[in-house]
């Protein structure tokens, strides 16, 4: 697999934490970032991210309103029935 160098900008806190992990695990920043990107891409391929349509958003809002009114059943209630 060919590789291509890229440049990214990270907040100072991220770089500090990355450097601590790099030191602890005796790995380069690139290795750690490469692994993080690989994991991110793998998850994206497994679970497609799709925007909810208007009907789904309306259902979500309706569900939230019902929860706020206390109209819901917990998993424990369902399994104890």
Jmol script that loads the backbone (N, CA, C; Angstrom):
load data "model"
ATOM      1  N   UNK A   1       0.852  -1.171   0.000  1.00  0.00           N
ATOM      2  CA  UNK A   1       0.000   0.000   0.000  1.00  0.00           C
ATOM      3  C   UNK A   1       0.898   1.235   0.000  1.00  0.00           C
ATOM      4  N   UNK A   2       0.673   2.107  -0.947  1.00  0.00           N
ATOM      5  CA  UNK A   2       1.455   3.336  -0.970  1.00  0.00           C
ATOM      6  C   UNK A   2       0.947   4.274   0.109  1.00  0.00           C
ATOM      7  N   UNK A   3       1.815   5.169   0.547  1.00  0.00           N
ATOM      8  CA  UNK A   3       1.462   6.111   1.598  1.00  0.00           C
ATOM      9  C   UNK A   3       1.655   7.522   1.092  1.00  0.00           C
ATOM     10  N   UNK A   4       0.867   8.431   1.646  1.00  0.00           N
ATOM     11  CA  UNK A   4       0.954   9.829   1.271  1.00  0.00           C
ATOM     12  C   UNK A   4       0.970  10.665   2.539  1.00  0.00           C
ATOM     13  N   UNK A   5       1.908  11.571   2.640  1.00  0.00           N
ATOM     14  CA  UNK A   5       1.999  12.443   3.806  1.00  0.00           C
ATOM     15  C   UNK A   5       0.921  13.521   3.714  1.00  0.00           C
ATOM     16  N   UNK A   6       0.261  13.760   4.848  1.00  0.00           N
ATOM     17  CA  UNK A   6      -0.709  14.851   4.934  1.00  0.00           C
ATOM     18  C   UNK A   6      -0.381  15.681   6.166  1.00  0.00           C
ATOM     19  N   UNK A   7      -0.956  16.852   6.251  1.00  0.00           N
ATOM     20  CA  UNK A   7      -0.734  17.722   7.393  1.00  0.00           C
ATOM     21  C   UNK A   7      -2.073  17.990   8.061  1.00  0.00           C
ATOM     22  N   UNK A   8      -2.116  17.907   9.399  1.00  0.00           N
ATOM     23  CA  UNK A   8      -3.342  18.209  10.130  1.00  0.00           C
ATOM     24  C   UNK A   8      -3.026  19.194  11.243  1.00  0.00           C
ATOM     25  N   UNK A   9      -4.038  19.879  11.690  1.00  0.00           N
ATOM     26  CA  UNK A   9      -3.911  20.804  12.806  1.00  0.00           C
ATOM     27  C   UNK A   9      -4.756  20.270  13.950  1.00  0.00           C
ATOM     28  N   UNK A  10      -4.157  20.200  15.133  1.00  0.00           N
ATOM     29  CA  UNK A  10      -4.843  19.686  16.313  1.00  0.00           C
ATOM     30  C   UNK A  10      -4.728  20.688  17.458  1.00  0.00           C
ATOM     31  N   UNK A  11      -5.709  20.699  18.342  1.00  0.00           N
ATOM     32  CA  UNK A  11      -5.591  21.544  19.542  1.00  0.00           C
ATOM     33  C   UNK A  11      -4.411  21.081  20.396  1.00  0.00           C
ATOM     34  N   UNK A  12      -3.829  21.997  21.138  1.00  0.00           N
ATOM     35  CA  UNK A  12      -2.676  21.682  21.977  1.00  0.00           C
ATOM     36  C   UNK A  12      -2.950  20.508  22.909  1.00  0.00           C
ATOM     37  N   UNK A  13      -4.178  20.433  23.460  1.00  0.00           N
ATOM     38  CA  UNK A  13      -4.504  19.356  24.395  1.00  0.00           C
ATOM     39  C   UNK A  13      -4.395  17.999  23.713  1.00  0.00           C
ATOM     40  N   UNK A  14      -4.835  17.924  22.455  1.00  0.00           N
ATOM     41  CA  UNK A  14      -4.763  16.668  21.714  1.00  0.00           C
ATOM     42  C   UNK A  14      -3.303  16.252  21.517  1.00  0.00           C
ATOM     43  N   UNK A  15      -2.478  17.235  21.165  1.00  0.00           N
ATOM     44  CA  UNK A  15      -1.066  16.941  20.910  1.00  0.00           C
ATOM     45  C   UNK A  15      -0.391  16.483  22.201  1.00  0.00           C
ATOM     46  N   UNK A  16      -0.704  17.124  23.317  1.00  0.00           N
ATOM     47  CA  UNK A  16      -0.117  16.718  24.606  1.00  0.00           C
ATOM     48  C   UNK A  16      -0.500  15.291  24.941  1.00  0.00           C
ATOM     49  N   UNK A  17      -1.779  14.958  24.780  1.00  0.00           N
ATOM     50  CA  UNK A  17      -2.227  13.603  25.080  1.00  0.00           C
ATOM     51  C   UNK A  17      -1.621  12.598  24.098  1.00  0.00           C
ATOM     52  N   UNK A  18      -1.558  12.987  22.855  1.00  0.00           N
ATOM     53  CA  UNK A  18      -0.946  12.131  21.834  1.00  0.00           C
ATOM     54  C   UNK A  18       0.510  11.845  22.166  1.00  0.00           C
ATOM     55  N   UNK A  19       1.236  12.870  22.610  1.00  0.00           N
ATOM     56  CA  UNK A  19       2.642  12.694  22.967  1.00  0.00           C
ATOM     57  C   UNK A  19       2.804  11.779  24.185  1.00  0.00           C
ATOM     58  N   UNK A  20       1.882  11.894  25.157  1.00  0.00           N
ATOM     59  CA  UNK A  20       1.949  11.000  26.322  1.00  0.00           C
ATOM     60  C   UNK A  20       1.737   9.550  25.901  1.00  0.00           C
ATOM     61  N   UNK A  21       0.753   9.328  25.042  1.00  0.00           N
ATOM     62  CA  UNK A  21       0.488   7.971  24.554  1.00  0.00           C
ATOM     63  C   UNK A  21       1.688   7.471  23.748  1.00  0.00           C
ATOM     64  N   UNK A  22       2.237   8.329  22.932  1.00  0.00           N
ATOM     65  CA  UNK A  22       3.389   7.967  22.105  1.00  0.00           C
ATOM     66  C   UNK A  22       4.557   7.517  22.978  1.00  0.00           C
ATOM     67  N   UNK A  23       4.809   8.258  24.043  1.00  0.00           N
ATOM     68  CA  UNK A  23       5.907   7.919  24.945  1.00  0.00           C
ATOM     69  C   UNK A  23       5.619   6.614  25.681  1.00  0.00           C
ATOM     70  N   UNK A  24       4.395   6.489  26.209  1.00  0.00           N
ATOM     71  CA  UNK A  24       4.024   5.298  26.976  1.00  0.00           C
ATOM     72  C   UNK A  24       4.067   4.039  26.129  1.00  0.00           C
ATOM     73  N   UNK A  25       3.576   4.126  24.900  1.00  0.00           N
ATOM     74  CA  UNK A  25       3.464   2.947  24.045  1.00  0.00           C
ATOM     75  C   UNK A  25       4.659   2.758  23.116  1.00  0.00           C
ATOM     76  N   UNK A  26       5.615   3.700  23.183  1.00  0.00           N
ATOM     77  CA  UNK A  26       6.806   3.636  22.324  1.00  0.00           C
ATOM     78  C   UNK A  26       6.411   3.536  20.848  1.00  0.00           C
ATOM     79  N   UNK A  27       5.491   4.404  20.472  1.00  0.00           N
ATOM     80  CA  UNK A  27       5.012   4.456  19.087  1.00  0.00           C
ATOM     81  C   UNK A  27       5.071   5.896  18.611  1.00  0.00           C
ATOM     82  N   UNK A  28       5.153   6.081  17.313  1.00  0.00           N
ATOM     83  CA  UNK A  28       5.203   7.441  16.770  1.00  0.00           C
ATOM     84  C   UNK A  28       3.804   8.056  16.729  1.00  0.00           C
ATOM     85  N   UNK A  29       3.764   9.361  16.650  1.00  0.00           N
ATOM     86  CA  UNK A  29       2.482  10.055  16.482  1.00  0.00           C
ATOM     87  C   UNK A  29       1.770   9.515  15.250  1.00  0.00           C
ATOM     88  N   UNK A  30       2.519   9.335  14.182  1.00  0.00           N
ATOM     89  CA  UNK A  30       1.919   8.864  12.929  1.00  0.00           C
ATOM     90  C   UNK A  30       1.240   7.510  13.106  1.00  0.00           C
ATOM     91  N   UNK A  31       1.895   6.607  13.818  1.00  0.00           N
ATOM     92  CA  UNK A  31       1.295   5.285  14.039  1.00  0.00           C
ATOM     93  C   UNK A  31      -0.035   5.396  14.778  1.00  0.00           C
ATOM     94  N   UNK A  32      -0.054   6.222  15.798  1.00  0.00           N
ATOM     95  CA  UNK A  32      -1.259   6.364  16.618  1.00  0.00           C
ATOM     96  C   UNK A  32      -2.379   7.027  15.822  1.00  0.00           C
ATOM     97  N   UNK A  33      -2.037   8.076  15.092  1.00  0.00           N
ATOM     98  CA  UNK A  33      -3.042   8.775  14.279  1.00  0.00           C
ATOM     99  C   UNK A  33      -3.539   7.860  13.163  1.00  0.00           C
ATOM    100  N   UNK A  34      -2.633   7.108  12.541  1.00  0.00           N
ATOM    101  CA  UNK A  34      -3.019   6.175  11.484  1.00  0.00           C
ATOM    102  C   UNK A  34      -4.005   5.139  12.020  1.00  0.00           C
ATOM    103  N   UNK A  35      -3.726   4.610  13.216  1.00  0.00           N
ATOM    104  CA  UNK A  35      -4.633   3.641  13.823  1.00  0.00           C
ATOM    105  C   UNK A  35      -5.996   4.269  14.124  1.00  0.00           C
ATOM    106  N   UNK A  36      -5.995   5.504  14.615  1.00  0.00           N
ATOM    107  CA  UNK A  36      -7.257   6.190  14.923  1.00  0.00           C
ATOM    108  C   UNK A  36      -8.088   6.409  13.659  1.00  0.00           C
ATOM    109  N   UNK A  37      -7.433   6.822  12.580  1.00  0.00           N
ATOM    110  CA  UNK A  37      -8.147   7.044  11.314  1.00  0.00           C
ATOM    111  C   UNK A  37      -8.665   5.715  10.775  1.00  0.00           C
ATOM    112  N   UNK A  38      -7.859   4.675  10.866  1.00  0.00           N
ATOM    113  CA  UNK A  38      -8.277   3.354  10.400  1.00  0.00           C
ATOM    114  C   UNK A  38      -9.522   2.882  11.157  1.00  0.00           C
ATOM    115  N   UNK A  39      -9.530   3.045  12.479  1.00  0.00           N
ATOM    116  CA  UNK A  39     -10.693   2.655  13.285  1.00  0.00           C
ATOM    117  C   UNK A  39     -11.916   3.484  12.933  1.00  0.00           C
ATOM    118  N   UNK A  40     -11.712   4.777  12.728  1.00  0.00           N
ATOM    119  CA  UNK A  40     -12.817   5.661  12.344  1.00  0.00           C
ATOM    120  C   UNK A  40     -13.421   5.224  11.011  1.00  0.00           C
ATOM    121  N   UNK A  41     -12.579   4.976  10.038  1.00  0.00           N
ATOM    122  CA  UNK A  41     -13.065   4.579   8.708  1.00  0.00           C
ATOM    123  C   UNK A  41     -13.762   3.224   8.755  1.00  0.00           C
ATOM    124  N   UNK A  42     -13.235   2.305   9.542  1.00  0.00           N
ATOM    125  CA  UNK A  42     -13.857   0.984   9.678  1.00  0.00           C
ATOM    126  C   UNK A  42     -15.268   1.126  10.261  1.00  0.00           C
ATOM    127  N   UNK A  43     -15.416   1.939  11.307  1.00  0.00           N
ATOM    128  CA  UNK A  43     -16.748   2.143  11.904  1.00  0.00           C
ATOM    129  C   UNK A  43     -17.698   2.803  10.910  1.00  0.00           C
ATOM    130  N   UNK A  44     -17.213   3.754  10.144  1.00  0.00           N
ATOM    131  CA  UNK A  44     -18.062   4.437   9.156  1.00  0.00           C
ATOM    132  C   UNK A  44     -18.562   3.470   8.094  1.00  0.00           C
ATOM    133  N   UNK A  45     -17.734   2.520   7.704  1.00  0.00           N
ATOM    134  CA  UNK A  45     -18.153   1.542   6.698  1.00  0.00           C
ATOM    135  C   UNK A  45     -19.195   0.589   7.261  1.00  0.00           C
ATOM    136  N   UNK A  46     -19.105   0.281   8.546  1.00  0.00           N
ATOM    137  CA  UNK A  46     -20.020  -0.668   9.161  1.00  0.00           C
ATOM    138  C   UNK A  46     -21.386  -0.054   9.452  1.00  0.00           C
ATOM    139  N   UNK A  47     -21.414   1.180   9.865  1.00  0.00           N
ATOM    140  CA  UNK A  47     -22.678   1.831  10.241  1.00  0.00           C
ATOM    141  C   UNK A  47     -22.807   3.116   9.429  1.00  0.00           C
ATOM    142  N   UNK A  48     -23.536   3.042   8.328  1.00  0.00           N
ATOM    143  CA  UNK A  48     -23.675   4.252   7.524  1.00  0.00           C
ATOM    144  C   UNK A  48     -24.411   5.347   8.295  1.00  0.00           C
ATOM    145  N   UNK A  49     -23.917   6.555   8.170  1.00  0.00           N
ATOM    146  CA  UNK A  49     -24.552   7.701   8.815  1.00  0.00           C
ATOM    147  C   UNK A  49     -25.501   8.330   7.809  1.00  0.00           C
ATOM    148  N   UNK A  50     -26.766   8.357   8.172  1.00  0.00           N
ATOM    149  CA  UNK A  50     -27.788   8.876   7.273  1.00  0.00           C
ATOM    150  C   UNK A  50     -28.592   9.930   8.020  1.00  0.00           C
ATOM    151  N   UNK A  51     -28.834  11.049   7.382  1.00  0.00           N
ATOM    152  CA  UNK A  51     -29.665  12.078   7.997  1.00  0.00           C
ATOM    153  C   UNK A  51     -31.110  11.598   8.056  1.00  0.00           C
ATOM    154  N   UNK A  52     -31.754  11.894   9.167  1.00  0.00           N
ATOM    155  CA  UNK A  52     -33.162  11.524   9.325  1.00  0.00           C
ATOM    156  C   UNK A  52     -34.016  12.367   8.385  1.00  0.00           C
ATOM    157  N   UNK A  53     -35.073  11.738   7.849  1.00  0.00           N
ATOM    158  CA  UNK A  53     -35.979  12.497   6.991  1.00  0.00           C
ATOM    159  C   UNK A  53     -37.009  13.216   7.870  1.00  0.00           C
ATOM    160  N   UNK A  54     -37.857  14.023   7.270  1.00  0.00           N
ATOM    161  CA  UNK A  54     -38.820  14.833   8.017  1.00  0.00           C
ATOM    162  C   UNK A  54     -39.755  13.980   8.863  1.00  0.00           C
ATOM    163  N   UNK A  55     -40.203  12.861   8.324  1.00  0.00           N
ATOM    164  CA  UNK A  55     -41.105  11.974   9.068  1.00  0.00           C
ATOM    165  C   UNK A  55     -40.414  11.395  10.302  1.00  0.00           C
ATOM    166  N   UNK A  56     -39.170  10.977  10.125  1.00  0.00           N
ATOM    167  CA  UNK A  56     -38.416  10.416  11.244  1.00  0.00           C
ATOM    168  C   UNK A  56     -38.150  11.474  12.320  1.00  0.00           C
ATOM    169  N   UNK A  57     -37.803  12.686  11.902  1.00  0.00           N
ATOM    170  CA  UNK A  57     -37.569  13.766  12.861  1.00  0.00           C
ATOM    171  C   UNK A  57     -38.829  14.079  13.654  1.00  0.00           C
ATOM    172  N   UNK A  58     -39.970  14.042  12.981  1.00  0.00           N
ATOM    173  CA  UNK A  58     -41.244  14.283  13.656  1.00  0.00           C
ATOM    174  C   UNK A  58     -41.496  13.188  14.699  1.00  0.00           C
ATOM    175  N   UNK A  59     -41.204  11.941  14.359  1.00  0.00           N
ATOM    176  CA  UNK A  59     -41.364  10.827  15.287  1.00  0.00           C
ATOM    177  C   UNK A  59     -40.437  10.954  16.487  1.00  0.00           C
ATOM    178  N   UNK A  60     -39.219  11.394  16.239  1.00  0.00           N
ATOM    179  CA  UNK A  60     -38.258  11.602  17.333  1.00  0.00           C
ATOM    180  C   UNK A  60     -38.773  12.681  18.276  1.00  0.00           C
ATOM    181  N   UNK A  61     -39.255  13.771  17.716  1.00  0.00           N
ATOM    182  CA  UNK A  61     -39.810  14.856  18.541  1.00  0.00           C
ATOM    183  C   UNK A  61     -41.002  14.367  19.352  1.00  0.00           C
ATOM    184  N   UNK A  62     -41.858  13.594  18.722  1.00  0.00           N
ATOM    185  CA  UNK A  62     -43.036  13.055  19.421  1.00  0.00           C
ATOM    186  C   UNK A  62     -42.605  12.149  20.573  1.00  0.00           C
ATOM    187  N   UNK A  63     -41.606  11.316  20.336  1.00  0.00           N
ATOM    188  CA  UNK A  63     -41.082  10.431  21.377  1.00  0.00           C
ATOM    189  C   UNK A  63     -40.490  11.207  22.540  1.00  0.00           C
ATOM    190  N   UNK A  64     -39.761  12.254  22.239  1.00  0.00           N
ATOM    191  CA  UNK A  64     -39.182  13.089  23.306  1.00  0.00           C
ATOM    192  C   UNK A  64     -40.274  13.752  24.141  1.00  0.00           C
ATOM    193  N   UNK A  65     -41.322  14.210  23.475  1.00  0.00           N
ATOM    194  CA  UNK A  65     -42.439  14.825  24.201  1.00  0.00           C
ATOM    195  C   UNK A  65     -43.096  13.806  25.136  1.00  0.00           C
ATOM    196  N   UNK A  66     -43.270  12.567  24.651  1.00  0.00           N
ATOM    197  CA  UNK A  66     -43.866  11.518  25.482  1.00  0.00           C
ATOM    198  C   UNK A  66     -42.985  11.209  26.691  1.00  0.00           C
ATOM    199  N   UNK A  67     -41.691  11.146  26.477  1.00  0.00           N
ATOM    200  CA  UNK A  67     -40.767  10.894  27.588  1.00  0.00           C
ATOM    201  C   UNK A  67     -40.854  12.022  28.607  1.00  0.00           C
ATOM    202  N   UNK A  68     -40.883  13.255  28.128  1.00  0.00           N
ATOM    203  CA  UNK A  68     -40.980  14.404  29.035  1.00  0.00           C
ATOM    204  C   UNK A  68     -42.257  14.367  29.865  1.00  0.00           C
ATOM    205  N   UNK A  69     -43.317  13.780  29.311  1.00  0.00           N
ATOM    206  CA  UNK A  69     -44.581  13.655  30.052  1.00  0.00           C
ATOM    207  C   UNK A  69     -44.592  12.411  30.940  1.00  0.00           C
ATOM    208  N   UNK A  70     -43.526  11.627  30.883  1.00  0.00           N
ATOM    209  CA  UNK A  70     -43.455  10.409  31.689  1.00  0.00           C
ATOM    210  C   UNK A  70     -44.169   9.229  31.069  1.00  0.00           C
ATOM    211  N   UNK A  71     -44.471   9.326  29.786  1.00  0.00           N
ATOM    212  CA  UNK A  71     -45.188   8.256  29.088  1.00  0.00           C
ATOM    213  C   UNK A  71     -44.189   7.341  28.381  1.00  0.00           C
ATOM    214  N   UNK A  72     -43.618   6.443  29.161  1.00  0.00           N
ATOM    215  CA  UNK A  72     -42.674   5.493  28.588  1.00  0.00           C
ATOM    216  C   UNK A  72     -42.613   4.249  29.456  1.00  0.00           C
ATOM    217  N   UNK A  73     -42.030   3.200  28.901  1.00  0.00           N
ATOM    218  CA  UNK A  73     -41.831   1.939  29.605  1.00  0.00           C
ATOM    219  C   UNK A  73     -40.341   1.649  29.571  1.00  0.00           C
ATOM    220  N   UNK A  74     -39.780   1.285  30.710  1.00  0.00           N
ATOM    221  CA  UNK A  74     -38.352   0.964  30.759  1.00  0.00           C
ATOM    222  C   UNK A  74     -38.130  -0.473  30.304  1.00  0.00           C
ATOM    223  N   UNK A  75     -36.908  -0.788  29.951  1.00  0.00           N
ATOM    224  CA  UNK A  75     -36.560  -2.159  29.569  1.00  0.00           C
ATOM    225  C   UNK A  75     -36.823  -3.111  30.732  1.00  0.00           C
ATOM    226  N   UNK A  76     -36.532  -2.655  31.938  1.00  0.00           N
ATOM    227  CA  UNK A  76     -36.773  -3.489  33.124  1.00  0.00           C
ATOM    228  C   UNK A  76     -38.263  -3.797  33.257  1.00  0.00           C
ATOM    229  N   UNK A  77     -39.116  -2.774  33.010  1.00  0.00           N
ATOM    230  CA  UNK A  77     -40.562  -3.010  33.076  1.00  0.00           C
ATOM    231  C   UNK A  77     -40.971  -4.076  32.052  1.00  0.00           C
ATOM    232  N   UNK A  78     -40.395  -4.006  30.873  1.00  0.00           N
ATOM    233  CA  UNK A  78     -40.755  -4.961  29.811  1.00  0.00           C
ATOM    234  C   UNK A  78     -40.292  -6.366  30.148  1.00  0.00           C
ATOM    235  N   UNK A  79     -39.104  -6.500  30.690  1.00  0.00           N
ATOM    236  CA  UNK A  79     -38.566  -7.834  30.952  1.00  0.00           C
ATOM    237  C   UNK A  79     -39.172  -8.462  32.208  1.00  0.00           C
ATOM    238  N   UNK A  80     -39.732  -7.658  33.101  1.00  0.00           N
ATOM    239  CA  UNK A  80     -40.357  -8.184  34.319  1.00  0.00           C
ATOM    240  C   UNK A  80     -41.832  -8.527  34.117  1.00  0.00           C
ATOM    241  N   UNK A  81     -42.354  -8.245  32.951  1.00  0.00           N
ATOM    242  CA  UNK A  81     -43.776  -8.514  32.686  1.00  0.00           C
ATOM    243  C   UNK A  81     -44.037  -9.965  32.449  1.00  0.00           C
TER     244      UNK A  81
END
end "model"
wireframe off; spacefill off
backbone 0.3
color backbone group
